[in-house]
Amino acid sequence: MLGPRLRAYENGYIASSTSPGHQRLLELARVAGVSRAFTLSVKLDLYSLLRSSRGQDGVDGLTARDIATRLGLRADAGFRGVTDWLDLLVSIGLLNRTGGTYTNTFTNSDAAVEDDSDARAATTSPVLYSNTKEADIYLAKQSLEYMGGHAVLYHDRCGHASRLECN
């Protein structure tokens, strides 16, 4: 019998609670993923790549496919890993994301629209990723204030804890 706060799932049991302790532990679990994504971005020198590509071809930023190709990451169509990783870095304020496809659909039941193409306005531009000012100053190796090495050092030192896991 499961307690009132546990729900059965195919691969185990997940507790659901709004208690502060439960929420704090969930946040700790999320932080590990964010930390890994951040450290990977520094190890792969993403910020230096984006800084050095600034203004090339009159464009500020690179597409996810360009980033994947230049960093030697998986870049095949349909694979979202690189885009998800970059979007996570956007969400924590290290990258800017611009462009994309936006569609406005106008609906008016009182007006008859003969041609559907007139009712929709779409603009398409590639999604580009670029450094935020903070990342450009502290995480691009070209900067005199580069401190990315500290992040990698902390990660590598703390990484020894993973050797405690049983196989």
Residue frames as qw, qx, qy, qz and C-alpha x, y, z in Angstrom:
[[0.000, 0.889, 0.458, 0.000, 0.00, 0.00, 0.00],
 [0.412, 0.365, -0.003, 0.835, 1.31, 3.40, -0.99],
 [0.173, -0.484, -0.448, 0.732, 1.11, 6.34, 1.36],
 [0.280, 0.838, 0.423, -0.201, -1.05, 9.37, 0.42],
 [0.040, 0.874, -0.252, -0.414, 1.96, 11.26, -0.95],
 [0.279, -0.341, 0.798, 0.413, 3.32, 8.50, -3.20],
 [0.757, 0.461, 0.018, -0.462, 2.16, 7.58, -6.67],
 [0.757, -0.094, 0.596, 0.250, 3.18, 4.42, -8.46],
 [0.433, 0.734, -0.327, -0.409, 5.02, 4.83, -11.74],
 [0.933, 0.305, -0.190, -0.035, 6.37, 2.25, -14.12],
 [0.649, 0.419, -0.440, 0.457, 9.97, 2.86, -13.05],
 [0.362, -0.021, -0.612, 0.703, 9.56, 3.50, -9.33],
 [0.229, -0.783, -0.566, 0.121, 7.75, 5.72, -6.87],
 [0.245, 0.398, -0.001, 0.884, 7.70, 9.49, -6.93],
 [0.216, -0.562, -0.595, 0.533, 6.75, 11.53, -3.91],
 [0.083, 0.613, 0.290, 0.731, 4.70, 14.64, -4.43],
 [0.425, -0.645, -0.461, 0.436, 4.71, 17.27, -1.75],
 [0.174, 0.851, 0.089, 0.488, 4.66, 21.01, -1.37],
 [0.649, -0.716, -0.074, 0.248, 6.64, 21.00, 1.87],
 [0.090, 0.939, -0.326, -0.067, 9.69, 23.30, 1.91],
 [0.519, -0.480, 0.693, 0.143, 12.04, 20.39, 2.60],
 [0.725, 0.325, 0.593, 0.131, 10.73, 18.41, -0.36],
 [0.437, 0.894, 0.098, 0.030, 10.98, 21.44, -2.64],
 [0.179, -0.851, 0.477, 0.126, 14.56, 22.16, -1.47],
 [0.621, -0.223, 0.726, 0.194, 15.64, 18.61, -2.28],
 [0.659, 0.602, 0.437, 0.112, 14.04, 18.81, -5.73],
 [0.199, 0.968, -0.150, -0.042, 15.94, 22.04, -6.34],
 [0.418, -0.626, 0.633, 0.181, 19.21, 20.34, -5.33],
 [0.711, 0.164, 0.657, 0.189, 18.52, 17.61, -7.87],
 [0.499, 0.830, 0.235, 0.077, 17.91, 20.22, -10.60],
 [0.116, -0.927, 0.319, 0.161, 21.05, 22.19, -9.72],
 [0.645, -0.296, 0.636, 0.303, 23.24, 19.19, -10.52],
 [0.625, 0.505, 0.524, 0.282, 22.01, 19.19, -14.13],
 [0.175, 0.982, 0.039, 0.049, 22.46, 22.94, -14.48],
 [0.411, -0.760, 0.453, 0.221, 25.96, 22.68, -13.06],
 [0.693, -0.006, 0.633, 0.346, 26.87, 19.93, -15.54],
 [0.493, 0.751, 0.376, 0.225, 25.51, 21.95, -18.46],
 [0.054, -0.987, 0.144, 0.046, 27.44, 25.03, -17.34],
 [0.541, -0.565, 0.558, 0.277, 30.70, 23.14, -16.82],
 [0.697, 0.281, 0.577, 0.320, 30.36, 21.44, -20.21],
 [0.352, 0.908, 0.188, 0.126, 29.88, 24.82, -21.88],
 [0.211, -0.899, 0.366, 0.116, 33.11, 26.07, -20.30],
 [0.668, -0.283, 0.636, 0.262, 35.07, 22.88, -21.06],
 [0.633, 0.468, 0.533, 0.311, 34.00, 23.00, -24.71],
 [0.269, -0.283, 0.120, 0.913, 34.93, 26.71, -24.84],
 [0.215, 0.685, 0.672, 0.181, 31.49, 27.67, -26.15],
 [0.080, -0.921, -0.208, 0.320, 31.79, 31.30, -25.03],
 [0.292, -0.530, 0.455, 0.653, 35.09, 31.84, -26.85],
 [0.322, 0.264, 0.780, 0.467, 33.57, 30.35, -29.99],
 [0.101, 0.828, 0.550, 0.035, 30.59, 32.69, -29.82],
 [0.198, -0.848, 0.048, 0.490, 32.80, 35.70, -29.08],
 [0.330, -0.338, 0.595, 0.650, 35.14, 34.96, -32.00],
 [0.248, 0.390, 0.777, 0.428, 32.22, 34.51, -34.40],
 [0.048, 0.763, 0.407, -0.501, 30.61, 37.82, -33.45],
 [0.203, 0.775, -0.117, -0.586, 29.92, 39.94, -36.49],
 [0.240, -0.186, 0.816, 0.491, 31.05, 37.36, -39.04],
 [0.065, 0.365, 0.798, 0.475, 28.87, 37.47, -42.13],
 [0.212, -0.337, -0.078, -0.914, 27.10, 40.48, -40.59],
 [0.721, -0.437, -0.436, -0.314, 25.37, 38.21, -38.05],
 [0.154, -0.534, 0.617, -0.557, 25.72, 38.27, -34.28],
 [0.715, -0.182, 0.551, -0.390, 25.49, 34.68, -33.08],
 [0.164, 0.246, -0.905, -0.307, 25.51, 31.11, -34.35],
 [0.798, -0.124, -0.260, -0.530, 22.79, 28.55, -34.97],
 [0.783, -0.384, 0.452, -0.189, 22.63, 25.40, -32.85],
 [0.936, 0.310, 0.111, 0.123, 23.77, 23.39, -35.87],
 [0.426, 0.768, -0.310, 0.365, 26.80, 25.67, -36.40],
 [0.388, -0.683, 0.508, -0.353, 27.71, 25.42, -32.72],
 [0.924, -0.129, 0.346, -0.104, 27.35, 21.63, -32.74],
 [0.836, 0.505, -0.040, 0.213, 29.47, 21.30, -35.87],
 [0.249, 0.789, -0.377, 0.415, 32.24, 23.60, -34.65],
 [0.448, -0.581, 0.562, -0.382, 32.39, 21.94, -31.22],
 [0.284, 0.242, -0.922, -0.108, 32.24, 18.41, -32.64],
 [0.426, 0.075, 0.695, -0.574, 28.85, 17.62, -31.13],
 [0.295, 0.351, 0.873, 0.166, 26.01, 15.59, -32.59],
 [0.151, 0.362, -0.064, -0.918, 24.34, 17.81, -35.19],
 [0.012, 0.209, 0.871, 0.444, 21.95, 15.55, -37.10],
 [0.389, -0.255, -0.211, -0.860, 18.46, 16.80, -37.84],
 [0.736, -0.385, -0.442, -0.339, 15.88, 15.86, -35.27],
 [0.663, -0.207, -0.518, 0.499, 18.37, 15.64, -32.38],
 [0.198, -0.886, -0.171, -0.382, 17.40, 18.24, -29.78],
 [0.763, -0.413, -0.252, 0.429, 20.19, 17.70, -27.28],
 [0.442, 0.085, 0.002, 0.893, 22.31, 20.64, -28.39],
 [0.167, -0.559, -0.275, -0.764, 19.32, 22.97, -28.64],
 [0.660, -0.652, -0.360, -0.098, 18.07, 21.92, -25.19],
 [0.695, -0.269, -0.181, 0.641, 21.56, 22.48, -23.75],
 [0.243, 0.256, 0.111, 0.929, 21.82, 25.93, -25.33],
 [0.365, -0.631, -0.348, -0.589, 18.31, 26.87, -24.19],
 [0.709, -0.562, -0.354, 0.239, 19.21, 25.85, -20.63],
 [0.525, -0.114, -0.065, 0.841, 22.19, 28.23, -20.84],
 [0.071, -0.487, -0.280, -0.824, 19.77, 30.93, -22.07],
 [0.567, -0.654, -0.432, -0.252, 17.50, 30.24, -19.08],
 [0.683, -0.543, -0.215, 0.439, 20.35, 30.82, -16.59],
 [0.010, 0.981, 0.019, -0.191, 21.42, 34.04, -18.27],
 [0.544, -0.451, 0.480, 0.519, 24.65, 33.00, -20.01],
 [0.276, 0.121, 0.672, 0.676, 23.42, 33.09, -23.61],
 [0.404, 0.412, 0.092, -0.811, 21.06, 35.26, -25.64],
 [0.383, 0.263, 0.849, 0.253, 18.65, 33.67, -28.09],
 [0.296, 0.516, -0.012, -0.804, 17.28, 35.65, -31.02],
 [0.331, 0.230, -0.678, -0.614, 15.29, 34.85, -34.15],
 [0.285, 0.165, 0.921, -0.207, 12.95, 32.02, -34.89],
 [0.129, -0.329, -0.693, -0.629, 9.57, 31.62, -36.49],
 [0.152, 0.303, 0.553, -0.761, 6.67, 33.64, -35.21],
 [0.069, -0.359, -0.730, -0.578, 3.15, 33.44, -36.65],
 [0.264, 0.187, 0.388, -0.863, 0.28, 35.78, -35.90],
 [0.019, -0.360, -0.869, -0.340, -3.12, 34.32, -36.71],
 [0.262, 0.052, 0.147, -0.952, -5.93, 36.81, -36.98],
 [0.065, -0.382, -0.910, -0.146, -9.39, 35.40, -36.45],
 [0.263, 0.150, 0.195, -0.933, -12.52, 37.46, -36.73],
 [0.280, 0.332, 0.900, -0.030, -15.81, 35.63, -36.92],
 [0.310, 0.751, 0.328, -0.482, -17.54, 38.75, -38.26],
 [0.244, 0.721, -0.411, -0.503, -15.22, 39.15, -41.25],
 [0.939, 0.273, 0.210, -0.008, -15.10, 36.80, -44.18],
 [0.205, -0.684, 0.591, 0.377, -11.57, 35.94, -45.22],
 [0.848, 0.463, -0.079, -0.246, -11.35, 34.60, -48.72],
 [0.694, 0.480, -0.469, 0.260, -7.61, 33.92, -48.80],
 [0.806, -0.554, -0.158, 0.136, -6.17, 32.29, -45.66],
 [0.692, 0.120, -0.090, 0.706, -2.67, 33.57, -46.51],
 [0.008, 0.650, 0.023, 0.760, -3.89, 37.12, -45.86],
 [0.663, -0.673, -0.132, -0.301, -5.00, 36.13, -42.37],
 [0.859, -0.407, 0.025, 0.309, -1.56, 34.96, -41.28],
 [0.257, 0.893, -0.332, 0.165, 1.60, 36.94, -41.05],
 [0.924, -0.296, 0.054, 0.235, 4.76, 34.93, -40.49],
 [0.192, 0.872, -0.445, 0.064, 8.36, 35.95, -40.16],
 [0.977, -0.121, 0.000, 0.173, 11.15, 33.44, -40.23],
 [0.216, 0.813, -0.500, 0.204, 14.75, 33.95, -39.24],
 [0.738, 0.067, -0.633, 0.222, 17.26, 31.45, -37.90],
 [0.652, -0.756, -0.060, -0.029, 17.53, 31.04, -34.14],
 [0.521, 0.567, -0.397, 0.499, 20.90, 32.46, -33.14],
 [0.726, -0.619, -0.211, 0.213, 22.76, 32.07, -29.87],
 [0.373, 0.661, -0.262, 0.596, 25.23, 34.65, -28.57],
 [0.480, -0.140, -0.592, 0.632, 26.97, 35.45, -25.31],
 [0.267, -0.917, -0.295, -0.037, 25.42, 37.67, -22.69],
 [0.127, 0.871, -0.309, 0.360, 27.65, 40.52, -21.51],
 [0.642, -0.603, 0.435, -0.184, 28.52, 38.56, -18.34],
 [0.939, 0.049, 0.308, 0.147, 29.52, 35.43, -20.26],
 [0.604, 0.723, -0.055, 0.330, 31.54, 37.49, -22.71],
 [0.100, -0.855, 0.386, -0.333, 33.53, 39.11, -19.88],
 [0.527, -0.543, 0.604, -0.250, 34.12, 36.09, -17.64],
 [0.839, 0.006, 0.540, -0.071, 33.77, 32.96, -19.77],
 [0.739, 0.666, -0.028, 0.096, 35.39, 33.78, -23.12],
 [0.816, -0.252, 0.055, 0.516, 39.12, 33.04, -23.08],
 [0.433, 0.543, 0.136, 0.706, 39.83, 36.17, -25.12],
 [0.301, -0.879, -0.112, -0.351, 38.79, 38.29, -22.11],
 [0.262, 0.497, -0.584, 0.586, 41.34, 39.56, -19.60],
 [0.470, -0.321, 0.475, -0.671, 38.83, 38.72, -16.85],
 [0.740, 0.049, -0.606, -0.287, 38.35, 35.07, -17.91],
 [0.371, -0.405, 0.687, -0.476, 37.49, 32.82, -14.96],
 [0.869, 0.092, -0.259, -0.411, 36.14, 29.71, -16.67],
 [0.518, 0.322, -0.756, 0.239, 39.09, 27.68, -15.44],
 [0.237, -0.229, 0.653, -0.682, 37.78, 28.03, -11.89],
 [0.791, 0.050, 0.089, -0.603, 34.47, 26.45, -12.85],
 [0.819, 0.282, -0.493, -0.084, 36.21, 23.49, -14.46],
 [0.246, 0.369, -0.749, 0.492, 38.58, 23.14, -11.52],
 [0.479, -0.164, 0.506, -0.699, 35.70, 23.08, -9.01],
 [0.875, 0.153, -0.106, -0.447, 33.82, 20.56, -11.10],
 [0.699, 0.355, -0.613, 0.098, 36.83, 18.29, -11.51],
 [0.032, 0.329, -0.741, 0.584, 37.66, 18.40, -7.80],
 [0.609, -0.036, 0.427, -0.668, 34.08, 17.65, -6.79],
 [0.765, 0.276, -0.415, -0.407, 33.83, 15.01, -9.50],
 [0.236, 0.306, -0.894, 0.227, 35.79, 12.61, -7.33],
 [0.491, -0.039, 0.580, -0.649, 32.64, 12.13, -5.25],
 [0.802, 0.260, -0.187, -0.504, 31.10, 10.24, -8.18],
 [0.467, 0.353, -0.809, 0.056, 33.67, 7.49, -7.62],
 [0.286, -0.173, 0.740, -0.583, 31.87, 6.67, -4.36],
 [0.776, 0.136, -0.018, -0.616, 28.93, 5.22, -6.26],
 [0.569, -0.146, 0.809, 0.009, 28.56, 1.45, -6.35],
 [0.340, 0.292, -0.625, -0.640, 28.36, -0.24, -9.72]]
